[in-house]
Amino acid sequence: MAESRHENPTLAKLRDAEETCERLRIALAGAEIVLPSLRVDLASCATTGLRSPLLELGGCNLATAEKLAKALGEHAR
């Protein structure tokens, strides 16, 4: 879909946040990590004071946290 030059800034933030959220979901899945509460924080898309919307990573169980810590640790090396 072609972007409008006059796109609503809130909708543009929401679209960008949803795309980023999906990229993160895919990257996490590649490391066999699922954050079931991962989603866009809708209020942050409508807030004019924030430069960038927020993503809610949500809660995870200890096994998922361990996988995430391991994946990040391996990436840092």
N, C-alpha and C positions, 0 to 999 in steps of 0.2 A: 504494500500500500504506500503510495506517495505521501510524504509528510507535507503538511500545510505550513506555509510560512507564518501563519497566524494561529498555530496550535496553542491551545490552552496550556499554560505552564504547569498546572497541576496534573493534567493528563500526560504531558510529556514526562514529568517526574515519575508518575505511576508506571508508564510504559518502560522507562529506563530501569526502574527498580524491579519490575517483573522480569525483564530480560536478564538482569544481573542475578536475581534470585534463582532463575532457572539454570543459568551457567554454574552457579555454586552448587545447586542440587545435583547436576550432572557430574561435576568434579568430585563431589563427596561420594556419589554412587560408584565412581571409578575406584575409589579407595574402600569400597564396601561399607560406607558410612551413610546412615539414614537419619536425618533429623526430622522427625515427623511434624514438628511444630514450625519448621522453616517457612516464613512468609514475609510479605511486605508489610511494614507498619504503615497502614493507610493514613493515619493522622499526620505522620511526618511528610507525606506527599503534599498535603494541603497547607502545611505550615510555611509561611513566607520567610521566617527567620533562619531556616536551615538551608544550607547550600545544597545538601544532598539528602535524599530520603534514607530512612533506616530500614534494615532488615531485622526481623525478629528471628533469632536462632532457636529460641525456645529451650525447653528442658530436654535432657537426655539421660539415659540410665548410665551406670558406671561402665558397663561394657562398651557402650558407644563412646563415652568420654576417653576410655583407654585407647580405642581404635583411633580416635581423632588425635590424641597426644602422640601416638606412635607415628601416624602419618605425617604430622607436622615435624616431629623430631627427625624423621628420615629425610624429609625435604630440606631441612636446615643443614644437613651434612653435605 
